[in-house]
Amino acid sequence: MKNLFGLLFVLALFTLVSCGDDDDCTAASFAGTYSGSVDCDGTSTEGTITLSRISDTELQLTDTDGSSFTLTLDGCTATGSESFIGLADISISITLDGDDLKYTQDVSALGINVSCEGTLKK
């Protein structure tokens, strides 16, 4: 009887461990609209970001202004960068945590650097 109880306990423990949070993020799990406040070097702005699935490894990010960026997915993080005629560089990183999206953007243009961060909700 003790062995049966021990076996059931081990099986129950194994089941709980195997059903834990896998941090299994897919392009489809990122897709949606996220809203919230983004702080850019001390100035807070309300905004919306829409993420669309391009493929299993790529997302399209469209911001409040209608600007679009392609991001490459790596686990629960997606990153992308663009350069505009060598005058401006933009890098974006997003990380998905449930319904929360951590957003980071760095812009460098004509010697001026601006960093933005925020956590947006789906």
C-alpha positions as CSV (number, residue, x, y, z in Angstrom):
1,M,0.0,0.0,0.0
2,K,2.9,2.4,0.8
3,N,4.4,1.7,-2.6
4,L,1.1,2.4,-4.3
5,F,0.7,5.7,-2.5
6,G,4.3,6.6,-3.3
7,L,3.8,5.8,-7.0
8,L,0.6,7.9,-7.1
9,F,2.4,10.8,-5.5
10,V,5.3,10.6,-7.9
11,L,2.9,10.4,-10.9
12,A,0.9,13.4,-9.6
13,L,4.1,15.4,-9.1
14,F,5.3,14.5,-12.6
15,T,1.9,15.6,-14.0
16,L,2.1,19.0,-12.3
17,V,5.7,19.6,-13.4
18,S,4.9,18.7,-17.0
19,C,1.9,21.0,-17.2
20,G,3.8,24.1,-16.0
21,D,4.2,27.3,-18.0
22,D,6.4,26.5,-21.0
23,D,7.0,30.1,-22.1
24,D,5.9,28.8,-25.5
25,C,5.4,31.9,-27.5
26,T,4.4,31.7,-31.2
27,A,3.8,34.4,-33.7
28,A,0.0,33.8,-33.3
29,S,0.3,34.3,-29.5
30,F,1.8,37.8,-30.1
31,A,-0.9,38.9,-32.6
32,G,-3.4,41.5,-31.3
33,T,-3.7,45.1,-30.2
34,Y,-1.9,46.4,-27.1
35,S,-2.5,49.7,-25.4
36,G,-0.8,51.6,-22.7
37,S,1.7,54.2,-21.7
38,V,5.2,54.5,-23.2
39,D,7.9,56.6,-21.5
40,C,10.4,58.3,-23.8
41,D,13.2,60.0,-21.9
42,G,10.8,61.2,-19.2
43,T,7.8,62.1,-21.4
44,S,4.9,59.6,-21.1
45,T,2.6,59.0,-24.1
46,E,-0.5,56.8,-24.4
47,G,-0.4,54.6,-27.5
48,T,-1.5,51.5,-29.3
49,I,0.6,48.9,-31.0
50,T,-0.9,46.3,-33.3
51,L,1.0,43.1,-34.0
52,S,0.2,40.8,-37.0
53,R,1.7,37.5,-37.8
54,I,3.7,37.5,-41.1
55,S,5.1,34.0,-40.7
56,D,6.1,31.6,-37.9
57,T,9.2,33.7,-37.2
58,E,8.2,37.2,-38.2
59,L,5.7,39.8,-36.9
60,Q,4.6,43.2,-38.3
61,L,4.3,45.9,-35.7
62,T,2.2,48.9,-36.5
63,D,2.3,51.8,-34.1
64,T,-0.2,54.6,-33.3
65,D,1.3,56.8,-36.0
66,G,0.8,54.1,-38.6
67,S,4.5,53.3,-39.0
68,S,5.2,49.6,-39.6
69,F,8.2,47.5,-38.7
70,T,9.1,43.9,-39.3
71,L,10.3,42.0,-36.2
72,T,12.0,38.6,-36.0
73,L,10.7,36.3,-33.3
74,D,13.0,34.4,-31.0
75,G,11.1,32.7,-28.2
76,C,9.0,35.2,-26.3
77,T,11.0,38.2,-27.6
78,A,10.9,39.8,-31.0
79,T,13.4,42.4,-32.3
80,G,13.9,44.5,-35.4
81,S,15.8,47.6,-36.6
82,E,15.7,50.0,-39.5
83,S,17.9,52.6,-40.9
84,F,16.6,55.6,-42.9
85,I,19.2,56.8,-45.4
86,G,21.8,56.8,-42.7
87,L,20.1,59.7,-41.0
88,A,18.1,57.8,-38.4
89,D,18.3,54.3,-36.9
90,I,15.4,52.7,-35.0
91,S,15.6,49.5,-33.0
92,I,12.6,47.8,-31.4
93,S,12.4,44.9,-28.9
94,I,9.2,43.4,-27.5
95,T,8.7,40.7,-25.0
96,L,5.5,38.8,-24.4
97,D,4.5,37.8,-20.8
98,G,0.9,36.6,-20.8
99,D,-1.2,39.6,-21.9
100,D,1.5,42.1,-21.1
101,L,3.9,43.3,-23.8
102,K,7.2,44.9,-22.7
103,Y,8.1,47.4,-25.4
104,T,11.5,49.1,-25.9
105,Q,12.5,51.4,-28.7
106,D,15.7,53.3,-29.3
107,V,16.0,56.0,-31.9
108,S,19.1,57.7,-33.0
109,A,18.9,60.6,-35.5
110,L,21.4,63.3,-36.3
111,G,23.3,62.8,-33.0
112,I,20.1,62.8,-30.9
113,N,19.2,59.6,-29.0
114,V,15.8,58.8,-27.6
115,S,14.9,55.7,-25.6
116,C,11.3,54.6,-25.0
117,E,10.0,51.8,-22.7
118,G,6.6,50.7,-21.6
119,T,4.4,47.7,-20.7
120,L,1.3,47.5,-22.8
121,K,-1.8,45.4,-22.2
122,K,-3.7,43.3,-24.8
